[in-house]
Amino acid sequence: MKPPRVHEEAALPMLLTVRRAVEVSGLSESEIYRRIRSGDIIRRKNGHSTFIETASLIAFIRNLPPG
């Protein structure tokens, strides 16, 4: 799946489950967790649930080199 376009970003919630972040970004689950560990993507916890800050995911994708 392709990364969201600008007009689609407004429809995304502030937080995404890891599964949803994989769906909207096209990144693998292991890549999402790798980027969380490196600090490229911000994670939030609510109890046992892990969420990804949508803004940090979008910023990470936008900073990837074109190609």
TIKEMAR-203415 format. One line per field, with one value per residue: x, y, z of N, C-alpha, C, O in turn. Coordinates in Angstrom, 1 decimal, decimal comma. Layout:
n_c1 <- c(X ...)
n_c2 <- c(Y ...)
n_c3 <- c(Z ...)
ca_c1 <- c(X ...)
ca_c2 <- c(Y ...)
ca_c3 <- c(Z ...)
c_c1 <- c(X ...)
c_c2 <- c(Y ...)
c_c3 <- c(Z ...)
o_c1 <- c(X ...)
o_c2 <- c(Y ...)
o_c3 <- c(Z ...)
// end
This chain:
n_c1 <- c(0,8 0,5 2,1 0,1 -1,6 -1,6 -4,3 -5,5 -4,3 -5,6 -7,8 -6,8 -6,5 -5,0 -3,4 -2,2 -2,7 -0,1 -0,5 -2,3 -0,6 1,3 -0,3 -1,1 1,4 3,0 5,3 7,0 6,0 8,2 10,0 8,7 8,9 11,6 12,2 10,9 12,6 14,9 14,1 13,0 10,3 7,6 6,3 3,4 2,1 -0,7 -1,8 -1,4 -1,4 0,1 0,7 1,2 2,4 0,8 1,6 4,4 5,0 4,2 6,0 8,4 8,2 8,0 10,6 12,2 14,5 13,9 13,0)
n_c2 <- c(-1,2 2,3 5,2 7,6 10,2 13,8 14,9 12,6 12,3 13,9 12,4 10,4 9,0 10,4 8,6 5,4 1,9 -0,6 -2,5 -1,1 1,1 -0,3 -1,0 1,5 2,6 0,9 -0,2 -2,9 -4,8 -5,4 -3,5 -1,1 -1,5 -1,5 1,2 2,5 1,8 3,1 5,6 7,1 6,9 7,6 6,0 5,3 4,1 2,4 0,9 -2,4 -2,0 -0,9 2,1 4,1 7,3 9,2 11,5 11,3 9,1 9,9 12,0 10,6 9,0 11,1 12,1 10,1 9,2 10,2 7,9)
n_c3 <- c(0,0 -0,7 0,8 2,7 1,0 1,0 1,4 2,4 4,8 6,7 7,3 8,9 12,2 15,2 16,5 15,6 15,4 15,4 13,4 11,7 11,0 9,5 7,4 6,2 5,7 4,2 5,1 6,7 9,6 11,3 10,4 11,3 14,1 14,3 13,5 15,6 17,8 16,9 17,2 15,2 14,7 16,7 19,5 21,5 24,5 25,8 28,4 27,7 25,0 22,0 20,2 17,3 16,7 14,4 13,1 13,4 11,9 9,3 9,0 9,1 6,7 4,8 4,9 3,8 1,2 -2,2 -4,8)
ca_c1 <- c(0,0 1,3 1,9 -1,1 -1,4 -1,9 -5,7 -5,9 -3,8 -6,6 -8,7 -6,2 -6,5 -3,7 -2,6 -2,5 -2,1 1,0 -1,1 -2,8 0,6 1,8 -1,3 -1,1 2,7 3,6 6,4 6,7 5,9 9,5 10,6 8,0 9,5 13,0 12,2 10,6 13,8 15,9 13,6 12,5 8,8 7,2 5,3 2,7 1,5 -1,9 -1,8 -0,6 -1,5 1,1 0,2 2,2 1,9 0,6 2,5 5,8 5,1 4,2 7,3 9,5 8,0 8,4 12,1 12,9 15,0 13,1 13,7)
ca_c2 <- c(0,0 3,5 6,1 8,4 11,5 14,9 14,9 11,4 12,4 14,5 11,3 9,4 9,4 10,9 7,4 4,2 0,6 -1,0 -3,1 0,0 1,8 -1,2 -0,9 2,8 3,1 0,0 -0,7 -4,1 -4,6 -5,4 -2,2 -0,2 -1,6 -1,1 2,6 2,9 1,6 4,1 7,0 7,7 6,9 7,7 5,1 5,6 2,9 2,6 -0,4 -3,3 -1,7 0,0 2,9 4,9 8,7 9,3 12,6 10,9 8,1 10,7 12,7 9,6 8,7 12,2 12,2 9,1 9,8 9,8 7,0)
ca_c3 <- c(0,0 -0,8 1,9 2,5 0,3 1,9 1,7 3,1 6,2 7,6 7,7 9,8 13,6 15,7 16,8 14,8 15,9 14,6 12,2 10,8 10,5 8,5 6,2 5,6 5,3 3,3 5,8 7,4 11,1 11,9 10,1 12,2 15,4 14,2 13,5 17,0 18,6 16,5 17,5 13,9 14,8 18,1 20,0 22,7 25,2 26,6 29,0 26,9 23,6 21,4 19,2 16,6 16,4 12,9 12,6 13,3 10,8 8,1 8,9 8,7 5,3 4,0 5,0 3,0 0,0 -3,3 -5,7)
c_c1 <- c(0,9 1,1 0,7 -0,7 -2,0 -3,4 -6,2 -5,4 -4,8 -7,6 -8,1 -6,3 -5,1 -2,8 -3,1 -2,0 -1,0 0,5 -1,6 -1,6 1,3 1,0 -1,1 0,3 3,4 4,9 6,0 6,6 7,3 10,2 10,0 8,7 11,0 13,1 11,8 11,8 14,8 15,4 13,0 11,0 8,5 6,1 4,7 2,1 0,3 -2,2 -0,9 -0,6 -0,4 0,5 1,4 1,6 1,9 1,5 3,9 6,0 5,1 5,5 8,4 9,4 8,4 9,9 12,9 13,3 14,1 13,8 13,0)
c_c2 <- c(1,2 4,3 7,1 9,7 12,6 15,0 13,7 11,5 12,9 13,4 10,3 9,9 9,8 9,7 6,2 3,0 0,3 -1,7 -2,1 0,8 1,0 -1,0 0,4 3,2 2,2 -0,6 -2,0 -3,9 -4,6 -4,1 -1,1 -0,3 -1,2 0,5 3,2 2,9 2,7 5,5 7,7 7,8 6,8 6,8 5,6 4,3 3,3 1,2 -1,3 -3,0 -0,7 0,8 3,7 6,3 8,9 10,4 12,2 9,9 8,9 11,4 11,8 9,3 9,9 12,5 11,1 9,7 9,3 8,7 5,7)
c_c3 <- c(0,0 0,4 1,6 1,8 1,3 2,3 2,5 4,6 7,2 8,1 8,7 11,3 14,1 16,1 16,0 15,5 15,0 13,3 11,2 10,2 9,4 7,2 5,5 5,1 4,2 3,9 6,5 8,9 11,7 11,6 11,0 13,5 15,4 14,2 14,9 17,8 18,2 16,8 16,3 14,0 16,3 18,4 21,3 23,2 25,9 27,2 28,2 25,4 23,2 20,2 18,6 16,4 14,9 12,4 12,5 12,2 9,5 7,9 8,5 7,2 4,4 3,9 4,3 1,7 -1,2 -4,1 -5,9)
o_c1 <- c(1,9 0,1 0,4 0,4 -2,6 -3,7 -7,2 -5,9 -4,8 -8,2 -8,9 -6,2 -4,1 -1,6 -4,3 -0,9 -0,9 1,0 -1,4 -1,7 1,7 1,5 -1,0 0,4 4,2 5,6 4,9 7,0 7,5 11,0 10,7 9,1 11,5 14,0 12,2 12,1 15,6 16,2 12,7 10,4 9,2 5,1 5,3 1,7 0,2 -2,8 0,3 0,2 -0,1 -0,2 2,4 0,4 3,0 2,1 4,6 7,0 5,9 6,1 9,3 10,4 9,1 10,4 14,1 12,7 13,6 15,0 13,5)
o_c2 <- c(1,3 4,2 7,3 10,3 12,3 15,0 13,8 10,8 12,5 13,6 9,5 11,1 9,5 9,8 6,1 3,0 0,8 -1,4 -2,2 1,2 1,6 -0,9 0,4 4,0 2,6 -1,4 -2,2 -2,8 -3,8 -3,6 -0,2 0,8 -0,7 1,0 4,3 3,8 3,1 6,4 8,9 8,7 6,1 6,7 6,3 3,4 4,4 0,3 -1,0 -3,6 0,3 0,2 4,0 6,4 8,8 10,2 12,6 9,9 8,6 11,5 12,2 9,3 9,7 13,1 11,2 10,5 8,2 8,6 4,9)
o_c3 <- c(0,7 1,1 0,5 2,0 2,3 3,5 3,2 5,5 8,3 9,2 9,2 11,5 13,4 16,0 15,7 16,2 13,9 12,2 10,0 9,1 8,4 6,1 4,3 4,1 3,4 3,3 6,8 9,4 12,7 12,4 11,5 14,1 16,4 14,9 15,2 18,5 19,1 16,8 16,4 13,4 17,0 17,8 22,1 22,5 26,6 26,5 28,1 24,6 23,9 19,4 19,2 16,0 14,3 11,3 11,5 11,5 8,6 6,8 7,7 6,5 3,4 3,0 4,2 1,1 -1,2 -4,1 -6,6)
// end
